[in-house]
Amino acid sequence: MKNAGISGEGERRVRVNEDLLRLSGTYLFVELDERIAAFRAAHPNARLIDLGQGDVSRGLPAAIMHELRAAVEDMSHPATFRGYGPAVGYTFLRELIAVHDYCARGIPIDADEIFVSDGAKGDTAQFQELFDRDATVAVIDPAYPVYVESNIMSGRVGELGANGRYDKLEYLVCTPENGFRPMLPDRRVDLIYLCSPNNPTGAVMSRAALAEWVEYARAYHSVILFDAAYEAYVRDAAAPRSIYEVSGAREVAVEFRSFSKTAGFTGMRCGFTVIPREIVCGSKKGTTTVSVNALWRRRQSVKFGGTPYVVQRAAAATYSKEGQEQVRALVDSYLENCRLMRAALEDAGFAVYGGRDAPYVWLKVPPGLDSWGFFDRALEYAHLVVTPGVGFGPGGEGYVRISGFRSREDTQEAADRIRRHLIV
Ligand code: PLP
């Protein structure tokens, strides 16, 4: 090899990004799998029901499958074949979203403010890349872990304390005392992650609560990152389904949405992010203002290859008359599972939250147990898998999450086991 033996350099390895080494997030699921595997080994005949998973279980509605098949067929003919598509999504889908999800509900959003993606996970994880490494961050707690973990990877969170909290993050702790509603912090923050209907607590923020946040963000020039992945589950007519139902939100809020839990797209991968043109941030030069819409557009053009054409056609079918009816029925059926779960848990004496306008029931564990203690008890006594609340952040300790996404048969069987084996 030419230049072999450059002095001392043979020992050197490429260094990794140390911020990634700070991730501890997979720990929960590794631990979960290990405990389940140990249980299965000890009880090979037990039939476990997994109420922990956040994945949907029913097939895609017929109207969506019909369109998906037609789009697949299009791909085989030169005249209708589609190759590389726009990174921001096809206009046909962006226009349908603007019309049905926003304009029809009195919210003026146009197609150029919508960015179609391969799901809300990537968008909620990557959006923070647009902002300064020193941006201060507030995060609802407990929360979908991606908000904190993506900021860990960007070196924005500081040190992990003994209390399970990163010292640079502002935690908006949600408890029964505040109705699981994130309260305004007493300092200024740049970025605010909110999620309603919430994963994992199932809580929905009222219009008044959202209006307080919008007012705060306007006063301090903060940006709200509003995750509305579960908006289709809102059945309370008074509750907002979009942050743009609050006046003034266009200047300060980005909204993330997904077809995953609405239409069964967890494996199809399609979501979208709404970035109104009014959102403007600063730069280090001080005098320059930057359009967040333009910045994300540029970023996507470099890093995102677009959502597959066939998937976008299938997503478009959710807005047809049949599609709307079928999607609504799908969501209703998961909500009915939550109702069955809630009823069984209440009969068994538990304090139960959520599950009415969200596909998750949030359960306070009995005194003397922590999240993992109750996980073990549910596994041992009822052969049920639940998700320990502490996996969603320190604010989740003392709770577990139960999802409404199982089949009706499994849900009924689980409800029965709860009433028989998990009495408080
Ligand atoms: N946001 C929240 C709050 C979620 O719970 C999830 C998935 O569980 C997502 C976003 C990601 O959804 P998607 O499947 O669109 O990536």
Boltz pocket constraint, residues with backbone or C-beta under 6 A from the ligand:
constraints:
  - pocket:
      binder: B
      contacts: [[A, 54], [A, 118], [A, 119], [A, 120], [A, 121], [A, 122], [A, 124], [A, 144], [A, 195], [A, 197], [A, 198], [A, 199], [A, 227], [A, 229], [A, 257], [A, 258], [A, 259], [A, 260], [A, 265], [A, 266], [A, 270], [A, 271]]
      max_distance: 6.0
